[in-house]
Structure formats: C-alpha cells, structure tokens
C-alpha cells in the first residue's frame, strides 16, 4: 500500500495509526491543530508529512470575546465568518503544497469520517488536481470510532434524527460495523460505496503494542483502581446522574479514581467534575495504559469499552444516566446498572471486597483485518 492520510485531530490519528504503520510509504497531511505528542510520534516513526494548518491566535481570542460580549446573539454569523477564514487558509495551504504530496504515486487519499466544510473544500481541490493531471487515486472516508450507539438522536441539541450528509464526495466509505452502514444508507449513500471492515485499533495485537509503550504505573496503596471514561454531557448524558455516580464513588475511601475526558473537547467538563472531589484525578493521555491500571471501568458510552474488553476489565454501565442505546454486542459485555440503587450496591460490594464477575470475550483478528484493508486500498 502507498496512501496519503489527511488528519485533523489526534483522535483521528490514533485510529489511522495502525494503517499508517502498515503502509509501505505513507504520507501525512495535517490540516487541524494537533498536539506535540502527535507530531513527536510522526517524527519518531520517520513518516513523511506536511502541515497545512495555520492557527490565528488573535482571531481565536477575538472570536471568543465577541461571542461572550454579545451573549451568543450573533454567534451563527460570527461562527460562519470565523470558519470561512480557516477554510480559506486550509485551501491556500493545500494549493501551495499540493505538488509536494505524492498524489501521482498513491493509491488512496484517506480522510476520517467527516463532511465538514474545511474537509469538503480540500476534497474539491484534490478532485480538480486529479482530473487535471489524469490521476487515479481513490478518495476514502474511514472511521474514527465504532458505531456502538444505535439511536440517532445522540446529542441533546437535536430535535430530529441525525442524517449524515456530504459524504457522496468520497469514492469509498469504510464502516466498522452494521451501525455505521445503517447511518450512511439513511443519509442516502449507495451501498456500492460502502464496505465493512472491523476496527484495527480494537484488536489485541494493537492494544498490546500500545501497552508496551505505556508509562502508567500501577498504584501500590492497596486501594481499588477505578477509571471513569467520561462522555460529554451534550451526548445525551444526564449531568446530575453522572455527578451522583462520582459522589457515590467519592463516599468510599477504598478507591483510587481517575477520569479520562472525551478526546474531542471534553477536558473542561472532566476537570470541572474532578475538581469537586478530593479523590478524583484527571488523566489526558494513554487510555490503554490507564485501562490496564484500573480494576474497574466506569463507562457512560465511549468506544474505550473495547479496550476494556480486550484487557479483560469489568465495565460498569449506569444505563439510567444516559438516553443512548448501546449495541447488543456492547450491552452483553458490560455490567448494566439500571438505577442509582443498583449503582450504589455495586460500588458498595466492590468496596467491601466482593468482586463483580462478568463473562465476555471480544475477538478481532489483526491479520485478517489488515488483509481486508489491503484488498480495499489497492
């Protein structure tokens, strides 16, 4: 394989990384603001890359100030103007560097599952360049997660089911599961453009590789380790019930508690939650290492549940704290607690040395999935 990867967020990089590592001659285009850790990984692996993203620090500050001063009255218009500046900047960046990207030698150009304005503007430029230069690469959209939530109104601001739009620009869309396929078909995408390949990120071989790089140290104070995989409240979460879960945990002096924010903008929310309790620490990196660290995962609807399955960690799911419906595969593997009383009893039992048993095995073949990707991308 010889492919080009357009990356806008560290979460996308995490899910693309297994593919990038297995690519014979990968090339990476960064078009979003990514942290130093991602850049460090790219450089340490000697991947060829360019960065077409430009951050306007003063503009960001001005945008926030005006939004705050106007109380959100003109937010829609301000946001539209703000976004147009970044879209134009990305287009100028790609136009300037497009000849440095080995488009004539690649088989596919890969974006994550996105139809944002900035991505669509870049794809338009790529299509024009492809036509003018008589090139044959495919434009492919690949997952940055798994479709574990089966309802479509999974964000409290929506008043009707979410329909995926704008994805017709891709030649091929890779789905991880039936739920992904269902969402794209509902959005009007032809099944001829859809192919299902299980997640490489959630295989034992890849998780073991990540674990070897982990620097998370096991706690030695004799307490029980609990990792809270926080999901942003806008994702159909009941904030008060999540707070009650944390309060119940905090009432017992038997736990080391850490909270992992959602990778896409969840740090502020998680930090605000943690600051209310003495025993809860916020961790921002190395999710696999922290799942290996913990004895139990407290989960509200995040794909990190698959890491927990692979590492044989029991997962507590307070189903009453969210209106999201989990897929049957996930629901059968977690310890479902249907009321606050169920949650309290489970925490009480764990604190008093009564471990909660679960019987679930998750299997995905790394080698078979790689073969599927090779067939699709060649």
NORPETA-V324944 format. One record per residue. N is the residue number from 0. RES is the residue in three letters. PHI is phi in degrees with one decimal (none if undefined). D_CENTER is the distance of its C-alpha to the mean C-alpha in whole Angstrom. Layout:
{{N/RES/PHI/D_CENTER} {N/RES/PHI/D_CENTER}}
This chain:
{{0/UNK/none/24} {1/UNK/-145.9/24} {2/UNK/-131.7/21} {3/UNK/-115.8/20} {4/UNK/-115.4/16} {5/UNK/-91.7/15} {6/UNK/-124.7/13} {7/UNK/-114.9/12} {8/UNK/-150.1/9} {9/UNK/-60.6/8} {10/UNK/-67.0/5} {11/UNK/-65.5/7} {12/UNK/-61.2/9} {13/UNK/-60.6/8} {14/UNK/-79.5/8} {15/UNK/-82.0/11} {16/UNK/-54.2/13} {17/UNK/-59.2/14} {18/UNK/-72.1/16} {19/UNK/-61.3/17} {20/UNK/-59.6/19} {21/UNK/-89.1/20} {22/UNK/-82.1/21} {23/UNK/-66.9/25} {24/UNK/-147.9/25} {25/UNK/-72.2/21} {26/UNK/-133.0/21} {27/UNK/-114.1/18} {28/UNK/-116.1/19} {29/UNK/-93.2/17} {30/UNK/-126.4/17} {31/UNK/-139.0/15} {32/UNK/-80.4/15} {33/UNK/-113.9/14} {34/UNK/-70.5/15} {35/UNK/-64.0/18} {36/UNK/-63.6/16} {37/UNK/-66.0/14} {38/UNK/-58.9/18} {39/UNK/-61.8/20} {40/UNK/-66.0/18} {41/UNK/-61.7/19} {42/UNK/-69.8/22} {43/UNK/-66.6/23} {44/UNK/-92.7/22} {45/UNK/58.3/24} {46/UNK/-75.1/22} {47/UNK/-76.8/24} {48/UNK/-156.0/22} {49/UNK/-135.3/23} {50/UNK/-120.6/21} {51/UNK/-102.4/22} {52/UNK/-86.8/20} {53/UNK/-128.5/23} {54/UNK/-95.9/22} {55/UNK/-100.3/25} {56/UNK/-58.2/25} {57/UNK/-64.3/28} {58/UNK/-64.9/27} {59/UNK/-59.6/24} {60/UNK/-64.1/26} {61/UNK/-64.5/29} {62/UNK/-58.8/26} {63/UNK/-65.6/25} {64/UNK/-64.1/29} {65/UNK/-64.1/30} {66/UNK/-60.9/27} {67/UNK/-69.5/29} {68/UNK/-66.3/32} {69/UNK/-87.8/32} {70/UNK/64.3/30} {71/UNK/84.1/28} {72/UNK/-59.8/31} {73/UNK/-105.3/30} {74/UNK/-57.5/27} {75/UNK/-60.5/26} {76/UNK/-69.6/28} {77/UNK/-63.5/27} {78/UNK/-62.5/24} {79/UNK/-61.8/25} {80/UNK/-67.3/27} {81/UNK/-59.2/25} {82/UNK/-65.7/22} {83/UNK/-62.7/25} {84/UNK/-64.9/26} {85/UNK/-70.7/22} {86/UNK/-64.2/22} {87/UNK/-62.1/26} {88/UNK/-63.5/25} {89/UNK/-66.1/22} {90/UNK/-64.5/25} {91/UNK/-63.8/28} {92/UNK/-62.2/26} {93/UNK/-69.2/25} {94/UNK/-59.0/28} {95/UNK/-67.8/30} {96/UNK/-108.2/28} {97/UNK/-60.7/28} {98/UNK/-73.5/31} {99/UNK/-82.3/29} {100/UNK/-88.8/26} {101/UNK/-75.5/28} {102/UNK/-68.3/27} {103/UNK/-73.2/30} {104/UNK/-109.6/30} {105/UNK/-92.1/26} {106/UNK/-94.5/25} {107/UNK/-143.8/22} {108/UNK/-112.4/20} {109/UNK/-112.0/16} {110/UNK/-114.3/14} {111/UNK/-73.5/10} {112/UNK/-65.0/11} {113/UNK/-148.7/12} {114/UNK/-135.1/16} {115/UNK/-65.5/16} {116/UNK/-59.9/19} {117/UNK/-66.9/19} {118/UNK/-64.6/17} {119/UNK/-64.6/20} {120/UNK/-68.5/23} {121/UNK/-68.7/22} {122/UNK/-64.5/22} {123/UNK/-60.2/25} {124/UNK/-65.1/26} {125/UNK/-63.9/25} {126/UNK/-65.7/27} {127/UNK/-63.1/30} {128/UNK/-64.6/30} {129/UNK/-61.9/30} {130/UNK/-67.0/33} {131/UNK/-64.1/35} {132/UNK/-104.6/35} {133/UNK/53.6/35} {134/UNK/-97.5/32} {135/UNK/-128.0/30} {136/UNK/-66.1/26} {137/UNK/-96.8/24} {138/UNK/-97.6/21} {139/UNK/-124.2/18} {140/UNK/-105.1/15} {141/UNK/-123.4/12} {142/UNK/-69.3/9} {143/UNK/-116.5/5} {144/UNK/174.8/5} {145/UNK/-126.3/9} {146/UNK/-86.8/11} {147/UNK/-88.5/12} {148/UNK/-101.8/13} {149/UNK/-95.6/17} {150/UNK/-86.6/18} {151/UNK/-101.3/17} {152/UNK/-91.7/18} {153/UNK/-102.7/15} {154/UNK/-150.8/16} {155/UNK/-66.6/19} {156/UNK/-79.8/20} {157/UNK/-83.2/20} {158/UNK/-114.1/24} {159/UNK/-153.1/23} {160/UNK/-55.2/21} {161/UNK/-77.2/18} {162/UNK/-115.0/19} {163/UNK/-71.8/17} {164/UNK/-128.0/19} {165/UNK/89.5/20} {166/UNK/-86.0/19} {167/UNK/-66.6/22} {168/UNK/-70.9/22} {169/UNK/-84.7/21} {170/UNK/-78.7/23} {171/UNK/-149.5/20} {172/UNK/-125.3/17} {173/UNK/-92.7/16} {174/UNK/-113.3/14} {175/UNK/-87.8/13} {176/UNK/-161.6/15} {177/UNK/-61.6/18} {178/UNK/-64.4/16} {179/UNK/-60.3/14} {180/UNK/-58.4/18} {181/UNK/-57.9/19} {182/UNK/-65.9/17} {183/UNK/-72.0/18} {184/UNK/-62.5/22} {185/UNK/-62.1/22} {186/UNK/-83.8/21} {187/UNK/93.3/24} {188/UNK/-80.5/23} {189/UNK/-66.0/25} {190/UNK/-63.2/24} {191/UNK/-66.4/26} {192/UNK/-88.3/23} {193/UNK/-104.5/20} {194/UNK/-138.6/20} {195/UNK/-105.0/18} {196/UNK/-135.3/17} {197/UNK/-62.6/15} {198/UNK/-73.8/12} {199/UNK/-70.5/14} {200/UNK/-60.3/11} {201/UNK/-102.3/12} {202/UNK/-125.6/16} {203/UNK/-61.5/18} {204/UNK/-61.0/19} {205/UNK/-72.1/16} {206/UNK/-62.3/15} {207/UNK/-62.9/19} {208/UNK/-64.3/19} {209/UNK/-64.7/16} {210/UNK/-66.5/18} {211/UNK/-64.3/21} {212/UNK/-88.2/20} {213/UNK/-71.9/19} {214/UNK/-113.9/21} {215/UNK/-72.7/21} {216/UNK/-102.0/24} {217/UNK/-66.4/25} {218/UNK/-69.0/27} {219/UNK/-121.2/31} {220/UNK/-93.3/32} {221/UNK/81.2/33} {222/UNK/-87.2/30} {223/UNK/-89.2/27} {224/UNK/-91.4/24} {225/UNK/-123.9/21} {226/UNK/-107.2/18} {227/UNK/-95.8/16} {228/UNK/-90.4/12} {229/UNK/-79.1/12} {230/UNK/-113.1/11} {231/UNK/-57.3/12} {232/UNK/-61.2/16} {233/UNK/-66.0/15} {234/UNK/-88.5/13} {235/UNK/62.6/17} {236/UNK/-98.2/17} {237/UNK/-91.2/21} {238/UNK/-58.1/21} {239/UNK/-65.5/24} {240/UNK/-72.2/24} {241/UNK/-63.7/21} {242/UNK/-61.4/23} {243/UNK/-65.1/26} {244/UNK/-58.5/24} {245/UNK/-65.9/23} {246/UNK/-64.7/27} {247/UNK/-61.9/28} {248/UNK/-58.6/26} {249/UNK/-68.7/28} {250/UNK/-70.6/31} {251/UNK/-100.5/32} {252/UNK/-96.7/32} {253/UNK/-111.8/31} {254/UNK/-122.1/27} {255/UNK/-94.9/25} {256/UNK/-119.8/22} {257/UNK/-128.0/19} {258/UNK/-118.6/16} {259/UNK/-105.0/13} {260/UNK/-67.2/11} {261/UNK/-64.1/8} {262/UNK/-65.9/6} {263/UNK/-101.1/7} {264/UNK/80.2/11} {265/UNK/-100.3/11} {266/UNK/-63.6/14} {267/UNK/-59.7/17} {268/UNK/-63.4/17} {269/UNK/-64.7/16} {270/UNK/-65.5/19} {271/UNK/-60.6/21} {272/UNK/-63.7/21} {273/UNK/-63.7/22} {274/UNK/-65.7/24} {275/UNK/-83.4/26} {276/UNK/-129.4/27} {277/UNK/-72.9/29} {278/UNK/-94.6/27} {279/UNK/-106.5/23} {280/UNK/-110.4/21} {281/UNK/-95.1/18} {282/UNK/-122.4/16} {283/UNK/-111.8/13} {284/UNK/-129.0/13} {285/UNK/57.3/13} {286/UNK/-62.0/12} {287/UNK/-64.7/14} {288/UNK/-61.4/17} {289/UNK/-76.2/16} {290/UNK/-70.5/16} {291/UNK/-63.3/19} {292/UNK/-65.3/21} {293/UNK/-84.0/21} {294/UNK/-97.4/23} {295/UNK/-140.1/21} {296/UNK/-107.7/18} {297/UNK/-98.4/18} {298/UNK/-131.1/15} {299/UNK/-118.2/15} {300/UNK/134.2/12} {301/UNK/-128.2/9} {302/UNK/-70.0/8} {303/UNK/-63.7/9} {304/UNK/-57.6/12} {305/UNK/-69.8/12} {306/UNK/-61.6/13} {307/UNK/-64.3/15} {308/UNK/-60.8/17} {309/UNK/-63.2/17} {310/UNK/-92.8/19} {311/UNK/56.4/21} {312/UNK/-104.5/20} {313/UNK/-66.1/21} {314/UNK/-116.0/19} {315/UNK/-92.9/20} {316/UNK/-123.0/19} {317/UNK/-77.2/21} {318/UNK/-63.5/21} {319/UNK/-72.1/23} {320/UNK/-88.1/21} {321/UNK/-146.3/19} {322/UNK/-96.1/20} {323/UNK/-75.0/17} {324/UNK/-103.7/18} {325/UNK/-87.2/17} {326/UNK/-62.7/17} {327/UNK/-60.0/20} {328/UNK/-60.4/19} {329/UNK/-71.8/17} {330/UNK/-60.7/20} {331/UNK/-73.1/22} {332/UNK/-101.2/20} {333/UNK/-100.3/20} {334/UNK/-92.2/23} {335/UNK/-83.5/23} {336/UNK/-112.5/25} {337/UNK/-89.4/26} {338/UNK/-141.7/28} {339/UNK/-58.0/28} {340/UNK/-65.0/31} {341/UNK/-61.0/29} {342/UNK/-64.3/27} {343/UNK/-58.9/30} {344/UNK/-62.8/31} {345/UNK/-63.8/29} {346/UNK/-67.0/28} {347/UNK/-60.6/32} {348/UNK/-63.0/32} {349/UNK/-63.3/30} {350/UNK/-62.5/31} {351/UNK/-99.5/35} {352/UNK/85.2/34} {353/UNK/-98.6/33} {354/UNK/-66.4/30} {355/UNK/-96.7/28} {356/UNK/-86.0/28} {357/UNK/-144.1/26} {358/UNK/-125.8/26} {359/UNK/-152.5/23} {360/UNK/-126.7/23} {361/UNK/-116.4/20} {362/UNK/-128.9/20} {363/UNK/-143.6/19} {364/UNK/-86.1/21} {365/UNK/-57.0/20} {366/UNK/-63.8/23} {367/UNK/-66.8/23} {368/UNK/-68.1/19} {369/UNK/-58.6/20} {370/UNK/-60.2/24} {371/UNK/-63.0/22} {372/UNK/-63.9/20} {373/UNK/-61.6/23} {374/UNK/-65.9/25} {375/UNK/-76.4/23} {376/UNK/-91.4/22} {377/UNK/-102.9/26}}
